[in-house]
Amino acid sequence: MQYIIAIGIFQAMIVIALLLKSRLQSNGDGLLILLVACIASHLAIKFFIFSSVDDVHVRQQMNTFIGFCYGPLLYLYALKTSNNEFVPASRWYFFLPFMLGAIAYFTVGGVLFLSKSSDYRLLTWYNNISTFALLASELCFAFLALRVARRHLAEKVKERKMVERIAACFLFIAIFSVPFFVSPYTNDLVHPFFVRSVVYAILTFLCIMIGYHRLFISNHQDRNSFVMKDFSADKVLVVKEHTLQRKSPLTAQKQQEIWESLENHLRDRKLFADSELNLDKLAQATGINKYHISETLNTYAKKSFYQYINEYRIQYAINQMQILHRKEIPVNVLSLAYDAGFRAKSSFNRYFKDITGFTPTEHLKSLQ
């Protein structure tokens, strides 16, 4: 088993180094690096236990608390890739089981080390509860990540496949481990070390898959765009194939009609207040083709989708500040940010200053 763990640690460290050096990093790659780092730490702790601890009970039952990070990191990666504005730190409470698991892990380890007792009831209690919690966490967050991938990552094929494959690995680990946790008879048929070896092998495979998918598959798909060299300006122009294949762009009149329709929908129905609003949801709500929306925003309004939506959100927040100020009602900036459609106060503050040149607090002081 030590050989499998050692190979896993080595592969994880290589993947982390390659991802950190890669220029293909996307907004969610930091979470993938954290996930691989957690796997490396998990395997490193296990390698130390199997190499240095002689107590068979500890080697077989001392579950590592780091496993509580796997599911939340996958789910946060899915959320981040589906929405660039999402701030993973806003869901810090997903890691409460990890914190509690760490406390329990070191408490049990300390008790066993100091007591030198042959009574392993505390260890058995820790192992049963942590195993159930780990399996429940992996199942729950894997299904949540798959739901996000199916609903919001339909166009981001690379990211959707990444989420689906990582979730599949976690689901397999959970489903494979359930019989050995529920029924004591399975432990008589199969040695516990075999179960752990399979789990460690899957975690090793998971590290390799993440590295291969992010570094090689992404690079290969990026070659679907071809490079034209502008020798006079000494610049490289990247032209996507699908843009060359478009034969009939929207006319200026059609773009104006789409723009006016968008304005009416966002102003009258407050669609911007939806914190999960994306191009697909806007197209569904307005009945306008999402590619036509994107083209109109890019060519007619000279704005990106999120720039357009965030300008509406900030203008709404400014109007609300003025209304509340006139009524002499105290302004809660966090509540205002949520009402405007932002998921975090930090995003609200950043976009507010980018658009107005002032922070929300500075703008409130200017009203006084």
N, C-alpha and C positions, 0 to 999 in steps of 0.2 A: 504493500500500500504506500510506503514511503516514496517509492519510485514514481507512482502516479502523482502524488502530491508535489514532489520536487519538479516534475515536468510541468505541472500546472502553474506553480510559482514562476518558473522560468518563462513560460509562454505569456503569462499575465504581464510580467515586467517588460517583455519585448513589445507587447501590444501597447502598453502605456507609453513607452518611449516613442514608438512610431506615431501614435495619435498626437502626442505633444509636439512632435516635429512636423506633422502633416500640415500642408497648406489647404487641405480640403475641409477644414473644420467648419461645422455648422453650429447653429445656436445651441443645439442639444449635446454636442460632443463632450462638453465638460462633465455632463451627467454620466455619459458612457465611460469616461475615464475614471470617475468616481466608482462606478459599478465594478469595473475591472480591478481597481485598487482594493475594493472591499473583498473581492474574490481572492486576490493575492494575499491580503492580510488573513483572511479566513484559513487559507491553505497553509500559510506560514505558521499560524498558531497550532494547527493540527500537526504539522511536521515536528514542531517542538515537543508537543505532547507525546507523539508516538516514538520520538527519538530519545526523550529524556525521562519520561514518567514510566515507572515500572508497574504501577497499580493498574490491574486489568480493568477494574470497575471505572476508573477515571478515563482510561483510554476508550472504553466502549460507550460511556454514557454522558461524558462532559460535552454537551452541545455548545457550539460557539455562537455567541450572541450576534455576530456580524451578519448572520443570515437574515436578520430583521431589516437590513438595509436594501436587500435585493428587490423586493416587490415595490417599495416606495420609489426607488430610483428609476425603475422601469416606467412606472406610471408618470412620474414627473418628466421623464424624457418624452413620453408620448404627448403630454400636455404642452411642453415647451416647443416641440416641433410643429404642433398644430396651431400654436399662437405665439408669435415672437414676443408679444408684450407680457406673457406670463412670467412671473417671478417665482422660481422654485422655492425660495426661502419663505414665501408666504404660506407654504404648507409644511412648516417645520414640525407640526404636531404629528405628521406621519411617522416621525422617528422616535416618538415616545416609547413604543415597544422596544426599540433598540437601546434606549437609555435604561429602561427598567431591566432589560435582559443583561446589560453590562453590569448593573448593580448586583443582580442575582448571581451572575457568573463569578464575579470576584468575591462575593460574600461566601458562596459555597466553596470555592477554591481555598479561600482563607481559612474557613472552618476545618476543612479536611487537612490542610497543611499543619495547622496549629494543634488540632486535637489528636492527631495520630490514631484516630479511632477506627475500628473495623465496622462501625455502624454506618451504613450507606443509605439510610432512609432519606436524609436530606438531599443527597445526590439523586436518588430515584425520583423524589418529588420534583426536583428541579428539571430533571430530564423529561418526565412526563408532561409537565406544564409547558416547557419551552418547545418540545416537539410539536404538541398540538398547536401552540401559537404560531410557530414557524410555518407549519403546513397551511394553517388558515390564512396567514398573511400572504403567502405565495399564491394561493388559489384566488384570494380576493383581488389583490392588486394585478395579477395577470389578466383576470377577466375585465377589470376596469381599463387596463391598458389596451386590450383588444377592442373594447367598445369605442374608445377614443380613436384608435386606428381606423376602424371601419367607418366611423361617422365623419371624421375630420381630416384624414390623411389619404383620401381617395386619389388626390392628384399628386401627392408626394410619395411616389411608388417606393423609392429607396428607403425612406424613413418608415413607411408602413410595413414593408417586408422585415425591416430590422426589428420593429416592435413585435410583430407576429412570431418571428423565430425565437426571440428571447423569451417571450411569453410561453411559447410551446415548450421550451426547455424547462422553465419553472413548473409548468403544469405537469410535465412528465415526472420531474423529481417528486412533486407532491403526490401524484397518483401512485407512483411506484413505491413510495414510502408508507402510504396509508396502511396497507395490509400488515406490515411489520409492526406498526404502532397499535393497531386495533386488536389484532389476534396474536396471542402468545404462541400459538402453534406454528406460525410461520417462522418464528425465531428458532424453533427446534429443527426446522427443515433447512434453513439457510443461515449461515453464520453472519452475525451483524457486520463483520468486517467486509463481507461481500457487498452488502447494501451501501455502506459508506464508500467503498471503492467505486461503485457505479456512480454515486452522487458526485464524487470528486472528479471522475472522468468526464461527466457531463459539464461540470463547471470549467474544466480545462478546455473542453470542446467549445464552450460558450465564449471564452476569451479569444480563441482562435477565430471563431466565426465573426465576432465583432470586429477584430482587426482586419480580417479578409474582406468583410462587407464594406467597411468604411474606407479602406485604403485602395482596394483593387476594383471592387464592383463600382464604386463611385467614380473612380478614375476612368474606368472603361466606359461608363455611361456618359461621362463628360466629353468623351471623344466623339459623341454623336453630333457635337457642334464642331465645325471646322474653322481653322484659323487662316485668315488672309493677312499677308504682310503688306503694310503701306510703307514702301521703301522711301518715298519722298519725305514723310513725316517721321519715319523710323518708329512706327507704332504697330501694335498687333491688334487687329479687329476681330473679335469673336462674333460670328453670325450663326444663330441657331437655324437649324434646317427648317423648322416649322414656320419661321418668319418668312423664309424665302418662298415657301409653298403657298402662302396666302395670296390669293389672286384678286380679291375684291374687298379692300378695306372699307370701313364705314365712311359715308359721305359726311361733310361738315354739318349738313342739315340734320342728318340722322343722329350724329353725335350730340348736337344741341338738344334734340328731342329727348335723347336718353338722359342727358345731364339735367334737364328740367324735371323729368320724371323722378330721377334720383333725389333731387332737391325737395320735391314735394313729399316723397315718401319719408325721407329722413326728418323733415321739419314737422310734418303732420303726425307721424306715427312714432316718432322718437326711437327709430330703429337703432340708433347709435348707442342707446342706453344698455343694450344687450352686451354684457362683458364677453360673451363667446361669439360675437358677430364676426363672421369671416366672409370671404367672397361668395362662397356657396350659399350661405344663409341669406345674404343680401339678395342674391339672384333669385332665390326661392321666394323671398318676401315681396319682391318687386315685380316678379314675372319677367325679368329682363335676362337675356343670356349673359352668363358670367363673363364670357370672353368679350362681349360687347361692352360690358361695364368696365372691364380692365382697359380696353382700348380707348374708351372715352375718357377715362380718368388720366391715362398716360399721355394721350395726344391732345385732347381738348382742354382738360383742366390742368395738365402738366403736374399731376400729383400722383403719388402712389396711393393704394387703397387705404393703408393704415394712416397715412398723413391726412387724407380726406376725412376719415372717420374721427380721428383725434382732434382735428380742428373743430368739428361739430361738438365734440364732447367738451372741449375747453370753452367754446363760446357759450354752451349751455351752463357751465359752471360759473362763468363770469356773470351771466344774466341772473343766476340764482343768488350770487353774492350781492348783487345790487338790490334785488328784491328783499332779501333778508335784512340788508343794511337799512333800507328805507323803513322796514317794519320794526327796526331795532331788535331783531332776533339774533342771538349769537350764532356764528357760523362754525359748524363742525367740519373741518376740512376733510377728514377721513370719510364721513358720511356723504359729503358732497362728491368726493371722488368715486365712491361706489355708485351713487345715483347717476353720475355722468357716464358710467360704463367702464371705469377702470377697475382692475382687479387688485391693485396695490397702490398705496399712497405714494411710494417712490416713483412709480411710473407717472402718476398724475403730476407730481411736482416737476419731474423732468420735462414732460411735454408742455406743461404750463409755461415754464420758463423759456423753452425753445420757441414757443409760438408768440408769447407776449413780451418776453424780455424781462419779466419779473417772476418772482416766486409767488405762490398763492398768499402767503403771509404779507409780503410786500404790497400786493395789490389790495388786500383788505385794509392795510394801513393807509393807502392812498385814498380810500373812500371816506375816511374819517375826517 
